[in-house]
Amino acid sequence: MTVTATSLPAVGEVAPDFTLESTADEDVALASFRGESNVVLAFFPLAFTTVCTAQMCSFTDDFSLFRSVNAKVFGISVDSLPTLKEFKSKHDIGIDLLSDFKRDICRAYGTLMEDTYFSRRAYVIVDRQGVVRWTFVEAELGDRRDNAELLDQLRSLA
């Protein structure tokens, strides 16, 4: 399935703030990371699908690399919190997953595909000041960025 162009936040803009339920059993507010760490928002279509599973597991595999560049990685999907908890547990995913079940954040970030009601695969890197520094949306749902590309972008923020 091919997806159309998006309206991700522009590089240089303050990232739209949000608070979402997480698989860590506490809400995650983007603003809470200001002055603390960079944040990678990894929007993904649906839990338990092949590419989404590989993507989230790769973040787990490279967890220490992301930590070494002072970055927190969050997977965001429209799946319910119980679904995300099961997905995380089944695949031993080491990052927190955030549930945008109401689709408000996917809409705010321009990733929601209204015809299917789930998110495109997209990435938004937010720096310690809360400013968007890099974005990317996949042209095909089956594509995903290599973590090395994300890590290079994060290293350039230092």
Stockholm file with secondary structure:
# STOCKHOLM 1.0

chainA/1-158         MTVTATSLPAVGEVAPDFTLESTADEDVALASFRGESNVVLAFFPLAFTTVCTAQMCSFTDDFSLFRSVNAKVFGISVDSLPTLKEFKSKHDIGIDLLSDFKRDICRAYGTLMEDTYFSRRAYVIVDRQGVVRWTFVEAELGDRRDNAELLDQLRSLA
#=GR chainA/1-158 SS CBCCCCCCCCTTSBCCCCEEEETTSSCEEGGGGTTTCEEEEEECSCTTSHHHHHHHHHHHHTHHHHHHTTEEEEEEESSCHHHHHHHHHHHTCCSEEEECTTCHHHHHTTCEETTTTEECCEEEEECTTSBEEEEEECSBTTCCCCHHHHHHHHHTTC
#=GC SS_cons         CBCCCCCCCCTTSBCCCCEEEETTSSCEEGGGGTTTCEEEEEECSCTTSHHHHHHHHHHHHTHHHHHHTTEEEEEEESSCHHHHHHHHHHHTCCSEEEECTTCHHHHHTTCEETTTTEECCEEEEECTTSBEEEEEECSBTTCCCCHHHHHHHHHTTC
//
